[in-house]
Amino acid sequence: MTLTVTMTGAAGQLGTLLRPRLRALGWRIRLVDLRHPDPYPEDNETVVAGSVTDPAVMARAVEGADLIVHLGGIHREMDWDTVMTTNVTGTRVVLDAARDANVTRILLASSSHAVGYWPTAAAQTGRPLSPRPDTYYGLSKVAVEGLGSLYADRFGMKVVSARIGTCKPVPDTVRCLSTWLSPDDLVRLVVATASDVGAPGHHTVWAISRNTRRWADLDSGRTIGYEPVDDAELWAEHVGPQDDRHLERVGGPWATPEHELGRDVFQSIRSNLGPYSASVGPM
């Protein structure tokens, strides 16, 4: 079945990983971002340039869509106003546009940092973890989940709040062996969101792969038909010995005093790198 999907944050890391995989499904993709996505859009892709906080942009982007994958926003700790405006207000604008256009399938990028102060052992129990954010960023994702719940209940939508672990082509740290979400499993999560399983309703789902060392329970994903396949353990021997501190809490190093509230630690890294700073992004 050919679907039309609106994807915000299309020029970011997750959007870049998703695009070729959604094209392989034969889906039509609307790419929403402030930056022009790279590589250049192909025949079944269109670009809508603008911010997720702009109602006019989002109304144009979601018209006639079957599914919204909302990845747009701030993906690291920053000052309060920036994080809250982009992540919380932006999500409300996206959901308002979905409601007005009668789009009833929506995937929201939440984060494990919404529950970052929980011990990792608590995630294995199968019980949904209540919010324990580790940063302003994590708090913004708590609000994103709350908005997803509100709009699902009030407007009969199927909204999936995906508590994303670490999504990258291959795992490259000890912690990532537990938290990895493979790009192919991310596509499986998108396909599950588009399905009728669990509709309508709000679902908070651990967005991770079937990792041998996972600390998160996979039952939440089964409520929407999400069955991950990949396992980070295949790359374990390539990770090698590393510092394994910060494995006791879901938020890892973000749930420590060293990770200051409202401080963009990655901007500090970029500043120290001088002319090479453009190569460093959110981690």
N, C-alpha and C positions, 0 to 999 in steps of 0.2 A: 504494500500500500504506500503510495506516495503522499507524504505529508509536507506541510509548510511549517517550518520552525523559525521562530524569531529568537536569535541568540544575542544577548547583550554581553558586553565585554569581549567581543569577537576578536579583537587584536591582542588580547592577553594570552597568557600561557595556556590556560585550559581551552579557550576558544580556538587557539591555533592547533592544539592537539585534536579537538573534536571535529573540525571542519572536514578534513579528508575522510574521516570515518563516517560522518553523516552523509557526505556526497556518495560514498560507496553504497549506502542504503537507497540511493535514488531520491533523497529528500531535497526539497527546495529550501534554501537557507537565506534568511535575512540577517545580515551582519550589522550589528549596532555597536558603535564605539565612537569615541572622540577622535581616535587615530584611524587612518586608513589601514585595514588589515593587510598583512603580507603573508603569502604571496597574493598576486592580483586575483580578484574574484573570477571564478569560472562561470560557465553558462548558467548553472542552476543556483547561482548566488547573486544577491543584490546587496548593496551597501546603503545603510541609513546612517548618515553622519550626525552625531549629536550626543547629548548627555541623557542619562537615564532620569535625571531630575527635571527634564523638560517635558511637560505633558504633550505638547504638540509633536515632538519627535517620537515619543512612544506611541501616540495614537496612530501615527503614520506607519510605525514599525510593526504593529501587531494586527493591523487590519487584515482579515481573512486568514490569520494564522491558525493552525491546529494545536500548536504547542509553543510555550515560551520557556526558554532556558536562560535564567537570569544569573549571569556570571559577573555582570558589571558592578564595579565598586572598588573601594579601597581594600587591598589585600594585605595590609600590614598595620602595625600600630602607628597612629599619627595623632595630631591634636584633636580634641573633642569635637569642635565644630566641623572640621573636615570629615571625620569619620561618620558622625551622625547625619550630616547633610547628605553625603553621598550614599551611604549604606542604608540608612533608615528611610529618609525621605525618598531616595531613589527607588527603593523597593515599594513604597506606597504608591508612587507614581506608576510603576510598572503594573502593580495589581489593579489600580484604578483603570488603566488602559485595557487590561485584560477583561475586567468586568464590563466595561462599556462596549467592547468588541465581542463579547460572549465567547472568550477563549477560556476553556475550563480545565486545561491541563498545564500545570506550571511547575517547573523545577527551580527552587531557590537555592543558591549556594550559601548554605550556612557553614559552620566550621566546628571542628573539635574544640576550638578555643571558647566556644559558648559554654563549655563544661570543663574548662581547663584545669580548675582546681580540684576536680574529683580525682581520687586515686585510680590508677588504671585498672586495678582489681574490681572496682565498682562497675566498670563497663562490661564486665564478663557475666554479670548476673542475669542479663536479659531484661531487667527492669529499665524503663526509660530514665535517663539521668535528668534530674531537674537542673535548672541553670546554676552554674558556678563559674562565671566568666573570669578570665585571667587578665584581661586588658580592656581598654575602651573598645578596641576592635572586637574582642569577644562579646562585650556587652551589646555592641551593635548587632551582632548575629543573634543574640537572644531576642532582640526587638524584631529582627527579620522573621524568626520563627513565630513570634507572637502575631505578627501581621499575617503570616501564612495561615495560622489557625483561624484568625478572625475572618478572613476573606473566604476560606473554605467553608466555614460554618454558615456565614451570612449569605453567601452567593452560590452555594452548591458547587464549588470548584473541587477538583482534586489538586491539592498543593503538596508537594514533597519538599521538605526542608532537609537538605543533604548535609550532614555533618562530615565535611570532607576532611580526610586525614592529610596525606601527602600525595599529590597527583603529579607525576613526572614520568618520562619514558621508562626509566629503570630506577630501582631503589639504590641509594648511594650512601646511606648512613645506617648505623645500628638501629636507631629509632625508626627509620623508614621501613625496616624489615617487618615492623608491626603495623605501621600506619599507611602503607602504600596503597594507593588506588591506581591501578593500571589504566592507561588511556582506553583500552578496549573494554574494561569493566565500567568505565565512565559512560561509554556508549550504551552498554547494557542497562545502566541506570536511567539514561535518557529514554530508551525504548520502553522500559518498565513504566516510567512516568506517563508516557503517551498512551499506555494501555488502559483498559477499563477496570483492571484489578485495583480494588480499594477506592473506587470512585462512587460518589464524591467523598471528600474527607481530607483531613490534614494528617500527614505522616512524617514523623521525624525519623530519619534513616541514617545509620552509619554508612558513609560512603567510603568503603575500603574494599580491598580485594580479599580473596580467600587465603590470606597469609597464614602460614603455619604458626607464626609468632603473634598473631593478632591478639589484641586485648579487648576488642569490641565484639559484641555479639551480633550475628548476622540475621537473627530472627526479624528484626525490624524491617529489613529490606524485603523479606518474603511477603509482608503484608501488601506490597505493591507488585510482586512478581519479580523482584530483583534477586538474581542468583549469580554472584560473582564467580569467576572461574580461575583467575590468575593467582599466582603465589610468589611473593617476594623472595621466598627461600631459594629459588632458582639462582638468585644473584648473590647469595650470602657469602660465598667464598671469594667474591670479587670485592666485597665491602671491606674485609680485613679488620684487624683490631682497631677499635676506636674508643674514644671516651664514651662510656655508657651511662654517664650521669644523667639525671633528669628523666629517667624512664619510669619513675614512680607515680607521676601525675600525667593526666591526659594532655595537658598543655605543654608538657616538656619544659624547656628553658623559659618559655613565656610566663610560667607560673613561679617565677623567682624574683627576688628583689632587684636583681641586676637588670631585668627587663622593665624599664621605667614606664609608668603610665604616661601616655601622650607623647612619647619620644620615638621618633622614627629612627631606629637604630641602623637601618639599612641606608638612610641618607647620610649618616655619619661615616659608614663604610665607603660610600661613593665619594664623599668629600676627601677622604684620606687617599683614595686611589688616583685623584687628579684626573688627567685626560682619559684614563681607562674606566672612569666611573659609569659610563653608559652601559657597560656590559654587566653590571651588577643589578639584579632585580630582586623582588620579594622572594623570601625563602621559607 
